[in-house]
Amino acid sequence: MALDDLYREVILDHYAHPRNRGRLDPNDIAVEGANPLCGDELALFVRVRDGRVDDVRFEGRGCSISQASTSMMTEVIKGKTLDEVRALVNAFKGMMRGEEPADDLGDLVSLQGVRKFPVRIKCATLSWVALEQGLDDHATGRSPTKTTTETEE
Amino acid sequence: MALRADIREDFPLLHQTVGGKPLVYLDSAATSQKPRVVIDALTHYYCEYNANVHRGIYRIAEEATARYEESRSKIAAFLGAARPEEIVFTRGTTEAINLVAGTWGRSRVGAGDEILLTEMEHHSNIVPWQLLAAEKGARLRYIPVTDEGRLELGALDRLLTDRTKIVSVTHQSNVLGTVNPIRMVADRAHAAGAHIVVDAAQSVPHQAVDVGALGADFVAFSGHKMLGPTGSGGLWARYDLLEAMPPYHGGGEMIMLVGLDHSTYKDPPHKFEAGTPNIADSIVLGVAVDYLRGIGLGAIAEHERDLTAYALARLLQIPGLTIIGPKEAVDRGGAVSFTMDVVHPHDIAQVLDQEGIAVRAGHHCAQPLHRRFGIPASARASVHLYNTREDVDRLVEGLLVVRRLFGRSAYAMKEEVSGAG
C-alpha cells in the first residue's frame, strides 16, 4: 500500500484546482451529500437541457479524495445524456467495487487506488451517490433529499 | 517524580511495526493500550475462576464474587468514594450517563425544566439529555466555549435558573484538552438547586480525581481509557442519591423478591446491575487501577503535562497548523486537536498512518464543538503515560511529510480562496 497509489498527481491537481466549483441557479437538480464522520459536505447542482447535462457545479468541503472525485465527475458528465450519466455512475461504483474500469471514466481511473484503502472508498463515492439520488429525485419529481455513503462500507 | 524509564516495556502492543515503521500510538483519548498485567489478568480469570457472581456457593463462584466486589472497592478508593457501594459497574461512560438520565433525570426533570450542558461535550453527554428533554418537554441549554477553548463561565449567571435541574459537564474535553473547573461549576449548580453530573472519561485515566473534592453528585468514567478492558467502567454517585433513584434495567441480580405484579429491589449498587454483569472486565479494571496507583497519578499527570507542553510548542512551529484548544499546557490534558491549511484531517491521518503514526481524524463525537469553531473535522493526537518526546518528534516529521505532499495544493487553494474572497 504505497501512498502514491492513493494520492495520484491528477487527484492532487483536482484537489488544488477543483473544476466547476460554485452554485447553479436556476437548476434542475440540487442535491446534498454529507459524511459527517469524516466531515465531508457537498452540494451538487445540475442544469438539464434536452435530456443532457447542460451545466454542473458543486460546493462544499472535504478531503482530497472526495473533492477530486467530485471535480472529475463534473467534468465527465457535462454534455452527457441523463442515461449516459447513469451508466457512468454505475461504471464508477463498479470500479470502486473492484470491476475493471470502463473506458469513458477518463481521469477517474486514477481513483482506482482508493480501493486499497477501504475506509476511503466512501469519500470517493459520496458525490456519485448524491448525483444518483439527484437523478432519481429529478425523474420522480421528488423534492431534493440528502444522502451519505457512511453506511456503505 | 519521573516515570520509570522502561514503562513502555509493560505495553506489548506498542512494540510492533506498521508498514515497516515502528508504531507511534497517539490515540489514547479514543482508547488506551493495556499493560501486560491487565492482559494476563483477563486470561487468568477465564482459565482459573470464571463463574457467575452473587449466586454460586461453590469455590470458584465465591472467588469470582469476591474479586468482583474487591475491584469495586479498589475503584471506590481510587476515586475517593465514601464507600464501595457508591460505585455502579457499567459498560463505560456512555452507559453511566444514560443511567443517570434514565433514572435520576427521568424521575426529577419535568416540563419546562432545564438541563445545562456545555458546547464542548462529547455526544455521549448530549444525546442522553436530548432524549430525556424530548420525553419530558424540558429544555437544553449550553455554556458557550471561548475562542481559546475554555468555558465561558460568566454565562452561568444567566444560564443557571430556578428551572435548572441538572448540570452535566465534561471534566476534560476529549477534543480541546481543556480541564474545566468542576468544583466552581458544582458549587454554582448546587447554589441554584441543581445536581451536577461529571463526564470524567478523559480525566480519571490521567490525573488524580477525587469525587469529594470535585463536589460532584455523579461521576461517569470508562475503563478502557484507563488501561483497563473495553466494556468496563462505571458510575460514582453519592449513596443517598443512588438510594433515591429508581432502577435502570430490570432483571435478575437486581431484585430481592419477585411477585407476579411487582418486585422489590436490592440496595445500591446491585439495584443498578441487572443480569450477569461484565465480570471479567470489571474485575480486571481493578487490576488496571492497581497498576495506575502503583505508578502514581501525580507522576502520570506530570509526565503528560511535560509531553503536552512539548507537543504544543513543536506543533505551533509547523506553518499552516492551527491548534483547536488551549495553546499552553495549563489546565489542559494531553489531547491536542488541530487543522492544517486546507489539508483535510482525513488526509492528514492517512499520510500519518503511512508513517506508522496513529491519530484520530473526524469530529471525535463532538459535532457541536466543531461547528462552534466553524470546522467540519479536525485531527487529534493524544498521549498517555507510555508516550515519549520521540513520539511527538515522529508526529512532527509526519506532519512535514503531509505538508510536502499537499503543500503545493494547499498554497494553490489558499490563493484561490483569497482571490475569490
Interface residues (C-beta under 8 A of the other chain):
Chain A: M1 L3 L6 Y7 L12 D13 Y15 A16 H17 P36 L37 C38 G39 D40 E41 R61 G62 C63 S64 I65 F117 R120 C123
Chain B: G19 V343 H344 P345 H346 D347 Q350 V351 Q354 A361 G362 H363 Q367 H370 I375 P376 A377 L405 F406 R408 S409 A410 A412 M413 E416
